[in-house]
Amino acid sequence: MWVCDALQAIAITQLFVIVLQWVVGRRWTTAAGLAAVLVLAVGPLVWAAGLSARLPNALGAYLDRSSGSNFPLFPFAAFVLAGTVAGAQLGRQDPQTRRRRALLWGAGLLASGAALALALAGRVDFWGVSPGYVLLRLGALLFLLLGVESLARRAWPGMRVLALLGRETLLVFVLHLYLLFGGVLARAPLAAWIGRLGFLAASGTLLAMLPFLLASAWAWHRLKAVRPHEAQLLLVFLAAAFVFEYLTRPW
């Protein structure tokens, strides 16, 4: 109950971005960028200070991993903030400008991330709250996006499937969570194997999940296009069933 997972981190940070847009107007991208830098800079201090232990569980869970949170706001809010800034500064530019800026920013992020990771080695958990870890991942993501865009322009096979997954990201995300962890409406089909599979077995399981996720994404995308009213009714029904089960089930 008292954890901050991926969706909570995304929602809270995006609400913060909306507040920034209200307060500073067109300068919100600069404010969001500064906020991302601040999250990275103070993240190690927040984790080391153990502030979450002195706060109510509902608040402390958003600061570090001590309560079991997988994606606390420090440092993972920086990913959401960086994504919103990149979308505004890169996504709406012409292809040549976007490519040039992405190359420059990607190279800069990788270089600064590597430098910080080396400087903080042994003092800050690299896989947890290290600013170097965040910057390296952001730089790698920019280069990955450039690669995907290049393949899309060349119309490589499989790009339509990738585009479908991109359009139905939330559905795929939620379905894979149910397959692995279950939830209010169903038990997890793969729960018995969590934490027991090696790399090859886990990779095979992921590949086996893909056809189901792709078929679900296609069916939902098609339903929204052909029967939008029925799709909305389905969402309302599932939401009502979720709330009812959550409030009435003897946890």
C-alpha atoms as an extended CHARMM CRD file, in Angstrom:
* protein
*
       251  EXT
         1         1  MET       CA              0.0000000000        0.0000000000        0.0000000000  PROA      1               0.0000000000
         2         2  TRP       CA              2.7420000000        2.4620000000        0.9680000000  PROA      2               0.0000000000
         3         3  VAL       CA              5.0420000000        2.3150000000       -2.0530000000  PROA      3               0.0000000000
         4         4  CYS       CA              5.8380000000        4.5590000000       -4.9930000000  PROA      4               0.0000000000
         5         5  ASP       CA              5.9360000000        2.5520000000       -8.1860000000  PROA      5               0.0000000000
         6         6  ALA       CA              6.3260000000        3.6270000000      -11.8090000000  PROA      6               0.0000000000
         7         7  LEU       CA              2.7980000000        4.9180000000      -12.3900000000  PROA      7               0.0000000000
         8         8  GLN       CA              2.7300000000        6.8390000000       -9.1070000000  PROA      8               0.0000000000
         9         9  ALA       CA              6.0680000000        8.4840000000       -9.9270000000  PROA      9               0.0000000000
        10        10  ILE       CA              4.8690000000        9.4110000000      -13.4170000000  PROA      10              0.0000000000
        11        11  ALA       CA              1.5340000000       10.7940000000      -12.1950000000  PROA      11              0.0000000000
        12        12  ILE       CA              2.9520000000       12.8870000000       -9.3380000000  PROA      12              0.0000000000
        13        13  THR       CA              5.7270000000       14.3190000000      -11.5070000000  PROA      13              0.0000000000
        14        14  GLN       CA              3.3880000000       15.1540000000      -14.3800000000  PROA      14              0.0000000000
        15        15  LEU       CA              1.0330000000       16.9230000000      -11.9760000000  PROA      15              0.0000000000
        16        16  PHE       CA              4.0580000000       18.9170000000      -10.8100000000  PROA      16              0.0000000000
        17        17  VAL       CA              4.7950000000       19.8070000000      -14.4550000000  PROA      17              0.0000000000
        18        18  ILE       CA              1.2230000000       21.0670000000      -14.8800000000  PROA      18              0.0000000000
        19        19  VAL       CA              1.6930000000       23.3010000000      -11.8360000000  PROA      19              0.0000000000
        20        20  LEU       CA              4.9320000000       24.6260000000      -13.3570000000  PROA      20              0.0000000000
        21        21  GLN       CA              3.1030000000       25.4510000000      -16.5780000000  PROA      21              0.0000000000
        22        22  TRP       CA              0.4930000000       27.4020000000      -14.6290000000  PROA      22              0.0000000000
        23        23  VAL       CA              3.0590000000       29.2800000000      -12.5460000000  PROA      23              0.0000000000
        24        24  VAL       CA              5.8240000000       30.1490000000      -15.0410000000  PROA      24              0.0000000000
        25        25  GLY       CA              3.9940000000       29.8750000000      -18.3660000000  PROA      25              0.0000000000
        26        26  ARG       CA              6.1840000000       29.4950000000      -21.4380000000  PROA      26              0.0000000000
        27        27  ARG       CA              9.3110000000       29.1510000000      -19.3240000000  PROA      27              0.0000000000
        28        28  TRP       CA              8.1050000000       25.8600000000      -17.8840000000  PROA      28              0.0000000000
        29        29  THR       CA             10.6750000000       23.8280000000      -19.8320000000  PROA      29              0.0000000000
        30        30  THR       CA             13.5180000000       25.7370000000      -18.1680000000  PROA      30              0.0000000000
        31        31  ALA       CA             11.9050000000       25.3020000000      -14.7570000000  PROA      31              0.0000000000
        32        32  ALA       CA             11.3490000000       21.5830000000      -15.3650000000  PROA      32              0.0000000000
        33        33  GLY       CA             14.9640000000       21.1490000000      -16.4620000000  PROA      33              0.0000000000
        34        34  LEU       CA             16.2070000000       22.8910000000      -13.3200000000  PROA      34              0.0000000000
        35        35  ALA       CA             13.8970000000       20.7280000000      -11.2210000000  PROA      35              0.0000000000
        36        36  ALA       CA             15.3730000000       17.5940000000      -12.8240000000  PROA      36              0.0000000000
        37        37  VAL       CA             18.8980000000       18.7810000000      -11.9910000000  PROA      37              0.0000000000
        38        38  LEU       CA             17.8150000000       19.5070000000       -8.4240000000  PROA      38              0.0000000000
        39        39  VAL       CA             16.3100000000       16.0140000000       -8.0630000000  PROA      39              0.0000000000
        40        40  LEU       CA             19.5850000000       14.4830000000       -9.2320000000  PROA      40              0.0000000000
        41        41  ALA       CA             21.7400000000       16.6920000000       -7.0260000000  PROA      41              0.0000000000
        42        42  VAL       CA             19.8780000000       16.1980000000       -3.7490000000  PROA      42              0.0000000000
        43        43  GLY       CA             18.8400000000       12.5770000000       -4.3640000000  PROA      43              0.0000000000
        44        44  PRO       CA             21.9000000000       10.9970000000       -2.7000000000  PROA      44              0.0000000000
        45        45  LEU       CA             21.4860000000       13.3340000000        0.2820000000  PROA      45              0.0000000000
        46        46  VAL       CA             17.7920000000       12.4450000000        0.6480000000  PROA      46              0.0000000000
        47        47  TRP       CA             18.5720000000        8.7230000000        0.6390000000  PROA      47              0.0000000000
        48        48  ALA       CA             21.4860000000        9.0860000000        3.0600000000  PROA      48              0.0000000000
        49        49  ALA       CA             19.5280000000       11.2750000000        5.4930000000  PROA      49              0.0000000000
        50        50  GLY       CA             16.7840000000        8.6900000000        5.9580000000  PROA      50              0.0000000000
        51        51  LEU       CA             14.0620000000       11.3260000000        5.8100000000  PROA      51              0.0000000000
        52        52  SER       CA             11.4230000000        8.7440000000        4.9030000000  PROA      52              0.0000000000
        53        53  ALA       CA             11.7070000000        7.1470000000        8.3680000000  PROA      53              0.0000000000
        54        54  ARG       CA             10.6570000000       10.4180000000       10.0150000000  PROA      54              0.0000000000
        55        55  LEU       CA              7.6400000000       11.0000000000        7.7760000000  PROA      55              0.0000000000
        56        56  PRO       CA              4.2570000000        9.2350000000        7.5170000000  PROA      56              0.0000000000
        57        57  ASN       CA              4.4530000000        6.1600000000        5.3180000000  PROA      57              0.0000000000
        58        58  ALA       CA              2.2260000000        7.7380000000        2.6790000000  PROA      58              0.0000000000
        59        59  LEU       CA              4.8500000000       10.4890000000        2.1680000000  PROA      59              0.0000000000
        60        60  GLY       CA              8.0820000000        8.7060000000        3.0130000000  PROA      60              0.0000000000
        61        61  ALA       CA              7.5060000000        6.0840000000        0.3370000000  PROA      61              0.0000000000
        62        62  TYR       CA              8.0490000000        8.7440000000       -2.3270000000  PROA      62              0.0000000000
        63        63  LEU       CA             11.5530000000        9.6400000000       -1.1310000000  PROA      63              0.0000000000
        64        64  ASP       CA             13.6080000000        6.4320000000       -1.1970000000  PROA      64              0.0000000000
        65        65  ARG       CA             13.4140000000        2.6520000000       -1.3790000000  PROA      65              0.0000000000
        66        66  SER       CA             13.4000000000        1.9120000000        2.3490000000  PROA      66              0.0000000000
        67        67  SER       CA              9.6370000000        1.2690000000        2.3540000000  PROA      67              0.0000000000
        68        68  GLY       CA              9.8120000000       -1.0340000000       -0.6720000000  PROA      68              0.0000000000
        69        69  SER       CA              9.2690000000        1.5760000000       -3.3800000000  PROA      69              0.0000000000
        70        70  ASN       CA             10.7620000000        0.5540000000       -6.7170000000  PROA      70              0.0000000000
        71        71  PHE       CA             10.5960000000        4.0120000000       -8.3070000000  PROA      71              0.0000000000
        72        72  PRO       CA             10.7510000000        6.7720000000       -5.6610000000  PROA      72              0.0000000000
        73        73  LEU       CA             10.7500000000       10.3680000000       -6.8770000000  PROA      73              0.0000000000
        74        74  PHE       CA             14.4650000000       10.5640000000       -6.1000000000  PROA      74              0.0000000000
        75        75  PRO       CA             15.8950000000        9.9640000000       -8.6870000000  PROA      75              0.0000000000
        76        76  PHE       CA             13.1190000000        8.7160000000      -10.9890000000  PROA      76              0.0000000000
        77        77  ALA       CA             11.1930000000       11.9920000000      -11.2000000000  PROA      77              0.0000000000
        78        78  ALA       CA             14.1850000000       13.2160000000      -13.2150000000  PROA      78              0.0000000000
        79        79  PHE       CA             13.3160000000       10.7700000000      -16.0100000000  PROA      79              0.0000000000
        80        80  VAL       CA              9.7680000000       12.1320000000      -16.2810000000  PROA      80              0.0000000000
        81        81  LEU       CA             10.9280000000       15.7420000000      -16.1400000000  PROA      81              0.0000000000
        82        82  ALA       CA             13.6080000000       15.1100000000      -18.7540000000  PROA      82              0.0000000000
        83        83  GLY       CA             11.0630000000       13.3760000000      -20.9790000000  PROA      83              0.0000000000
        84        84  THR       CA              8.6510000000       16.2980000000      -20.8930000000  PROA      84              0.0000000000
        85        85  VAL       CA             11.4540000000       18.7580000000      -21.6520000000  PROA      85              0.0000000000
        86        86  ALA       CA             12.7870000000       16.5950000000      -24.4910000000  PROA      86              0.0000000000
        87        87  GLY       CA              9.3030000000       16.2720000000      -25.9600000000  PROA      87              0.0000000000
        88        88  ALA       CA              8.8940000000       20.0510000000      -26.0070000000  PROA      88              0.0000000000
        89        89  GLN       CA             12.4210000000       20.9290000000      -27.1600000000  PROA      89              0.0000000000
        90        90  LEU       CA             13.0760000000       18.0680000000      -29.6000000000  PROA      90              0.0000000000
        91        91  GLY       CA              9.7840000000       16.4560000000      -30.5640000000  PROA      91              0.0000000000
        92        92  ARG       CA              8.3550000000       19.5150000000      -32.3070000000  PROA      92              0.0000000000
        93        93  GLN       CA             11.4610000000       20.4530000000      -34.2920000000  PROA      93              0.0000000000
        94        94  ASP       CA             12.1330000000       19.6330000000      -37.9200000000  PROA      94              0.0000000000
        95        95  PRO       CA             13.9560000000       16.2920000000      -38.3790000000  PROA      95              0.0000000000
        96        96  GLN       CA             17.3960000000       17.7880000000      -39.0540000000  PROA      96              0.0000000000
        97        97  THR       CA             17.2880000000       20.1000000000      -36.0510000000  PROA      97              0.0000000000
        98        98  ARG       CA             15.9270000000       17.3130000000      -33.8410000000  PROA      98              0.0000000000
        99        99  ARG       CA             18.6630000000       14.9310000000      -34.9470000000  PROA      99              0.0000000000
       100       100  ARG       CA             21.4240000000       17.4890000000      -34.3800000000  PROA      100             0.0000000000
       101       101  ARG       CA             20.1710000000       18.4670000000      -30.9350000000  PROA      101             0.0000000000
       102       102  ALA       CA             19.5800000000       14.8540000000      -29.8990000000  PROA      102             0.0000000000
       103       103  LEU       CA             23.1310000000       13.9020000000      -30.9330000000  PROA      103             0.0000000000
       104       104  LEU       CA             24.6160000000       16.7890000000      -28.9690000000  PROA      104             0.0000000000
       105       105  TRP       CA             22.4970000000       16.2020000000      -25.8870000000  PROA      105             0.0000000000
       106       106  GLY       CA             22.9580000000       12.4270000000      -26.0320000000  PROA      106             0.0000000000
       107       107  ALA       CA             26.7400000000       12.7070000000      -26.2440000000  PROA      107             0.0000000000
       108       108  GLY       CA             26.7980000000       15.2860000000      -23.4500000000  PROA      108             0.0000000000
       109       109  LEU       CA             24.6200000000       13.1800000000      -21.1770000000  PROA      109             0.0000000000
       110       110  LEU       CA             26.7130000000       10.0500000000      -21.7420000000  PROA      110             0.0000000000
       111       111  ALA       CA             29.9640000000       11.9080000000      -21.0840000000  PROA      111             0.0000000000
       112       112  SER       CA             28.7100000000       13.6810000000      -17.9500000000  PROA      112             0.0000000000
       113       113  GLY       CA             27.0530000000       10.4940000000      -16.6960000000  PROA      113             0.0000000000
       114       114  ALA       CA             30.2580000000        8.4870000000      -17.0650000000  PROA      114             0.0000000000
       115       115  ALA       CA             32.2510000000       11.2120000000      -15.3200000000  PROA      115             0.0000000000
       116       116  LEU       CA             29.8100000000       11.3880000000      -12.4040000000  PROA      116             0.0000000000
       117       117  ALA       CA             29.6090000000        7.6060000000      -12.1080000000  PROA      117             0.0000000000
       118       118  LEU       CA             33.3970000000        7.3940000000      -11.7840000000  PROA      118             0.0000000000
       119       119  ALA       CA             33.5720000000       10.3160000000       -9.3560000000  PROA      119             0.0000000000
       120       120  LEU       CA             30.8620000000        8.8750000000       -7.0890000000  PROA      120             0.0000000000
       121       121  ALA       CA             31.9650000000        5.2260000000       -7.3130000000  PROA      121             0.0000000000
       122       122  GLY       CA             31.9380000000        3.6020000000       -3.8720000000  PROA      122             0.0000000000
       123       123  ARG       CA             30.0930000000        6.5300000000       -2.3010000000  PROA      123             0.0000000000
       124       124  VAL       CA             26.6920000000        6.4660000000       -4.0300000000  PROA      124             0.0000000000
       125       125  ASP       CA             24.7400000000        3.3920000000       -5.1270000000  PROA      125             0.0000000000
       126       126  PHE       CA             25.1310000000        3.4220000000       -8.9170000000  PROA      126             0.0000000000
       127       127  TRP       CA             21.9960000000        1.3430000000       -9.5700000000  PROA      127             0.0000000000
       128       128  GLY       CA             19.9110000000        3.3720000000       -7.1380000000  PROA      128             0.0000000000
       129       129  VAL       CA             20.2030000000        7.1180000000       -6.7020000000  PROA      129             0.0000000000
       130       130  SER       CA             23.4280000000        7.8990000000       -8.5710000000  PROA      130             0.0000000000
       131       131  PRO       CA             23.1480000000       10.9460000000      -10.8800000000  PROA      131             0.0000000000
       132       132  GLY       CA             25.6070000000        9.1760000000      -13.1790000000  PROA      132             0.0000000000
       133       133  TYR       CA             23.2060000000        6.2750000000      -13.6390000000  PROA      133             0.0000000000
       134       134  VAL       CA             20.3500000000        8.6090000000      -14.5820000000  PROA      134             0.0000000000
       135       135  LEU       CA             22.3970000000       10.6490000000      -17.0560000000  PROA      135             0.0000000000
       136       136  LEU       CA             23.7980000000        7.5510000000      -18.7480000000  PROA      136             0.0000000000
       137       137  ARG       CA             20.3200000000        6.1280000000      -19.2190000000  PROA      137             0.0000000000
       138       138  LEU       CA             18.9540000000        9.4110000000      -20.5700000000  PROA      138             0.0000000000
       139       139  GLY       CA             21.8060000000        9.6980000000      -23.0620000000  PROA      139             0.0000000000
       140       140  ALA       CA             21.3420000000        6.0980000000      -24.1820000000  PROA      140             0.0000000000
       141       141  LEU       CA             17.5900000000        6.7080000000      -24.5940000000  PROA      141             0.0000000000
       142       142  LEU       CA             18.2010000000        9.6730000000      -26.8860000000  PROA      142             0.0000000000
       143       143  PHE       CA             20.4460000000        7.5810000000      -29.1340000000  PROA      143             0.0000000000
       144       144  LEU       CA             17.9030000000        4.7610000000      -29.0770000000  PROA      144             0.0000000000
       145       145  LEU       CA             15.1530000000        7.1510000000      -30.1820000000  PROA      145             0.0000000000
       146       146  LEU       CA             17.3730000000        8.4250000000      -32.9840000000  PROA      146             0.0000000000
       147       147  GLY       CA             17.9020000000        4.8490000000      -34.1250000000  PROA      147             0.0000000000
       148       148  VAL       CA             14.1880000000        4.0680000000      -34.0650000000  PROA      148             0.0000000000
       149       149  GLU       CA             13.4000000000        7.2500000000      -36.0070000000  PROA      149             0.0000000000
       150       150  SER       CA             16.0150000000        6.3460000000      -38.6070000000  PROA      150             0.0000000000
       151       151  LEU       CA             14.5420000000        2.8560000000      -39.0330000000  PROA      151             0.0000000000
       152       152  ALA       CA             11.0390000000        4.2890000000      -39.2930000000  PROA      152             0.0000000000
       153       153  ARG       CA             12.0920000000        6.6320000000      -42.1170000000  PROA      153             0.0000000000
       154       154  ARG       CA             13.5040000000        3.6470000000      -44.0040000000  PROA      154             0.0000000000
       155       155  ALA       CA             10.2350000000        1.7180000000      -43.4230000000  PROA      155             0.0000000000
       156       156  TRP       CA             11.9880000000       -1.3270000000      -41.9670000000  PROA      156             0.0000000000
       157       157  PRO       CA              9.8340000000       -4.4140000000      -41.3360000000  PROA      157             0.0000000000
       158       158  GLY       CA              8.2870000000       -4.4660000000      -37.8910000000  PROA      158             0.0000000000
       159       159  MET       CA              8.0220000000       -0.7090000000      -37.4800000000  PROA      159             0.0000000000
       160       160  ARG       CA              4.2090000000       -0.8190000000      -37.6170000000  PROA      160             0.0000000000
       161       161  VAL       CA              4.2230000000       -3.2850000000      -34.7270000000  PROA      161             0.0000000000
       162       162  LEU       CA              6.5390000000       -0.9970000000      -32.7620000000  PROA      162             0.0000000000
       163       163  ALA       CA              4.2760000000        1.9700000000      -33.5310000000  PROA      163             0.0000000000
       164       164  LEU       CA              1.2660000000        0.0230000000      -32.2690000000  PROA      164             0.0000000000
       165       165  LEU       CA              3.0450000000       -0.7260000000      -28.9920000000  PROA      165             0.0000000000
       166       166  GLY       CA              3.8870000000        2.9610000000      -28.7190000000  PROA      166             0.0000000000
       167       167  ARG       CA              0.2640000000        4.0180000000      -29.1870000000  PROA      167             0.0000000000
       168       168  GLU       CA             -1.0140000000        1.4980000000      -26.6540000000  PROA      168             0.0000000000
       169       169  THR       CA              1.8120000000        1.7770000000      -24.1260000000  PROA      169             0.0000000000
       170       170  LEU       CA             -0.4480000000        2.0320000000      -21.0810000000  PROA      170             0.0000000000
       171       171  LEU       CA             -2.4330000000       -1.0740000000      -22.0190000000  PROA      171             0.0000000000
       172       172  VAL       CA              0.7380000000       -3.1120000000      -22.5940000000  PROA      172             0.0000000000
       173       173  PHE       CA              2.2130000000       -1.8490000000      -19.3380000000  PROA      173             0.0000000000
       174       174  VAL       CA             -0.8620000000       -2.7470000000      -17.2880000000  PROA      174             0.0000000000
       175       175  LEU       CA             -1.2730000000       -6.1650000000      -18.9100000000  PROA      175             0.0000000000
       176       176  HSD       CA              2.3350000000       -7.1430000000      -18.2930000000  PROA      176             0.0000000000
       177       177  LEU       CA              1.9030000000       -6.1470000000      -14.6350000000  PROA      177             0.0000000000
       178       178  TYR       CA             -1.1290000000       -8.4270000000      -14.3420000000  PROA      178             0.0000000000
       179       179  LEU       CA              0.7590000000      -11.2880000000      -15.9720000000  PROA      179             0.0000000000
       180       180  LEU       CA              3.6600000000      -10.9100000000      -13.5480000000  PROA      180             0.0000000000
       181       181  PHE       CA              2.0730000000       -9.6460000000      -10.3330000000  PROA      181             0.0000000000
       182       182  GLY       CA             -1.7020000000       -9.9420000000      -10.6430000000  PROA      182             0.0000000000
       183       183  GLY       CA             -3.9240000000       -7.3520000000       -9.0350000000  PROA      183             0.0000000000
       184       184  VAL       CA             -7.3610000000       -6.5750000000       -7.7150000000  PROA      184             0.0000000000
       185       185  LEU       CA             -9.2250000000       -8.2500000000      -10.5860000000  PROA      185             0.0000000000
       186       186  ALA       CA             -7.0720000000      -11.3210000000      -11.2180000000  PROA      186             0.0000000000
       187       187  ARG       CA             -4.2190000000      -13.4340000000       -9.9110000000  PROA      187             0.0000000000
       188       188  ALA       CA             -0.8820000000      -13.4130000000      -11.6870000000  PROA      188             0.0000000000
       189       189  PRO       CA             -0.5060000000      -16.2780000000      -14.1880000000  PROA      189             0.0000000000
       190       190  LEU       CA              3.2970000000      -16.1000000000      -13.8630000000  PROA      190             0.0000000000
       191       191  ALA       CA              3.5080000000      -15.4710000000      -10.1210000000  PROA      191             0.0000000000
       192       192  ALA       CA              4.9740000000      -18.9130000000       -9.3730000000  PROA      192             0.0000000000
       193       193  TRP       CA              8.1000000000      -18.1600000000      -11.4460000000  PROA      193             0.0000000000
       194       194  ILE       CA              8.8930000000      -14.6380000000      -10.1950000000  PROA      194             0.0000000000
       195       195  GLY       CA             12.4850000000      -14.4850000000       -8.9710000000  PROA      195             0.0000000000
       196       196  ARG       CA             13.1580000000      -18.1030000000       -9.9480000000  PROA      196             0.0000000000
       197       197  LEU       CA             14.1650000000      -17.8000000000      -13.5930000000  PROA      197             0.0000000000
       198       198  GLY       CA             17.6230000000      -17.3180000000      -14.9950000000  PROA      198             0.0000000000
       199       199  PHE       CA             18.4630000000      -14.9000000000      -17.7890000000  PROA      199             0.0000000000
       200       200  LEU       CA             17.6450000000      -17.2880000000      -20.6510000000  PROA      200             0.0000000000
       201       201  ALA       CA             14.4040000000      -18.5000000000      -19.0670000000  PROA      201             0.0000000000
       202       202  ALA       CA             13.2980000000      -14.9490000000      -18.2820000000  PROA      202             0.0000000000
       203       203  SER       CA             14.1030000000      -13.8460000000      -21.8470000000  PROA      203             0.0000000000
       204       204  GLY       CA             12.1020000000      -16.7710000000      -23.2190000000  PROA      204             0.0000000000
       205       205  THR       CA              9.1760000000      -15.8590000000      -20.9810000000  PROA      205             0.0000000000
       206       206  LEU       CA              9.3020000000      -12.2810000000      -22.2420000000  PROA      206             0.0000000000
       207       207  LEU       CA              9.2690000000      -13.4500000000      -25.8560000000  PROA      207             0.0000000000
       208       208  ALA       CA              6.3250000000      -15.7310000000      -25.0880000000  PROA      208             0.0000000000
       209       209  MET       CA              4.4100000000      -12.7720000000      -23.6160000000  PROA      209             0.0000000000
       210       210  LEU       CA              4.8920000000      -10.5920000000      -26.7010000000  PROA      210             0.0000000000
       211       211  PRO       CA              2.2900000000      -12.2580000000      -28.9810000000  PROA      211             0.0000000000
       212       212  PHE       CA             -0.3770000000      -11.8920000000      -26.2900000000  PROA      212             0.0000000000
       213       213  LEU       CA              0.5410000000       -8.2620000000      -25.6230000000  PROA      213             0.0000000000
       214       214  LEU       CA              0.6120000000       -7.4420000000      -29.3310000000  PROA      214             0.0000000000
       215       215  ALA       CA             -2.7440000000       -9.1110000000      -29.9610000000  PROA      215             0.0000000000
       216       216  SER       CA             -4.2800000000       -7.2490000000      -27.0210000000  PROA      216             0.0000000000
       217       217  ALA       CA             -2.8570000000       -3.9250000000      -28.2170000000  PROA      217             0.0000000000
       218       218  TRP       CA             -4.2040000000       -4.5180000000      -31.7410000000  PROA      218             0.0000000000
       219       219  ALA       CA             -7.6560000000       -5.5430000000      -30.4910000000  PROA      219             0.0000000000
       220       220  TRP       CA             -7.9670000000       -2.5300000000      -28.1780000000  PROA      220             0.0000000000
       221       221  HSD       CA             -6.6790000000       -0.1140000000      -30.8220000000  PROA      221             0.0000000000
       222       222  ARG       CA             -9.1540000000       -1.5370000000      -33.3450000000  PROA      222             0.0000000000
       223       223  LEU       CA            -12.0460000000       -1.3760000000      -30.8860000000  PROA      223             0.0000000000
       224       224  LYS       CA            -11.3570000000        2.2990000000      -30.1360000000  PROA      224             0.0000000000
       225       225  ALA       CA            -11.2750000000        3.0880000000      -33.8560000000  PROA      225             0.0000000000
       226       226  VAL       CA            -14.3770000000        1.1260000000      -34.8760000000  PROA      226             0.0000000000
       227       227  ARG       CA            -16.4930000000        1.2330000000      -31.7020000000  PROA      227             0.0000000000
       228       228  PRO       CA            -15.3720000000        4.2190000000      -29.6130000000  PROA      228             0.0000000000
       229       229  HSD       CA            -18.5890000000        4.3180000000      -27.5640000000  PROA      229             0.0000000000
       230       230  GLU       CA            -18.3100000000        0.6470000000      -26.6330000000  PROA      230             0.0000000000
       231       231  ALA       CA            -14.6300000000        1.1530000000      -25.7540000000  PROA      231             0.0000000000
       232       232  GLN       CA            -15.5630000000        3.9350000000      -23.3330000000  PROA      232             0.0000000000
       233       233  LEU       CA            -18.2550000000        1.7460000000      -21.7690000000  PROA      233             0.0000000000
       234       234  LEU       CA            -15.7110000000       -1.0340000000      -21.2960000000  PROA      234             0.0000000000
       235       235  LEU       CA            -13.3570000000        1.3510000000      -19.4970000000  PROA      235             0.0000000000
       236       236  VAL       CA            -16.1670000000        2.5430000000      -17.2320000000  PROA      236             0.0000000000
       237       237  PHE       CA            -17.1630000000       -1.0460000000      -16.4370000000  PROA      237             0.0000000000
       238       238  LEU       CA            -13.5920000000       -2.0870000000      -15.6120000000  PROA      238             0.0000000000
       239       239  ALA       CA            -13.0720000000        0.9970000000      -13.4500000000  PROA      239             0.0000000000
       240       240  ALA       CA            -16.2940000000        0.3180000000      -11.5340000000  PROA      240             0.0000000000
       241       241  ALA       CA            -15.3790000000       -3.3620000000      -11.0680000000  PROA      241             0.0000000000
       242       242  PHE       CA            -11.9180000000       -2.3770000000       -9.8490000000  PROA      242             0.0000000000
       243       243  VAL       CA            -13.2490000000        0.1080000000       -7.2820000000  PROA      243             0.0000000000
       244       244  PHE       CA            -15.9210000000       -2.3200000000       -6.0610000000  PROA      244             0.0000000000
       245       245  GLU       CA            -13.4620000000       -5.1950000000       -5.6010000000  PROA      245             0.0000000000
       246       246  TYR       CA            -10.8940000000       -2.9350000000       -3.9700000000  PROA      246             0.0000000000
       247       247  LEU       CA            -13.3750000000       -1.5860000000       -1.4070000000  PROA      247             0.0000000000
       248       248  THR       CA            -15.2050000000       -4.8250000000       -0.6200000000  PROA      248             0.0000000000
       249       249  ARG       CA            -12.5220000000       -7.5100000000       -0.7600000000  PROA      249             0.0000000000
       250       250  PRO       CA            -11.2380000000       -8.6320000000        2.6930000000  PROA      250             0.0000000000
       251       251  TRP       CA             -7.5810000000       -7.7180000000        2.2670000000  PROA      251             0.0000000000
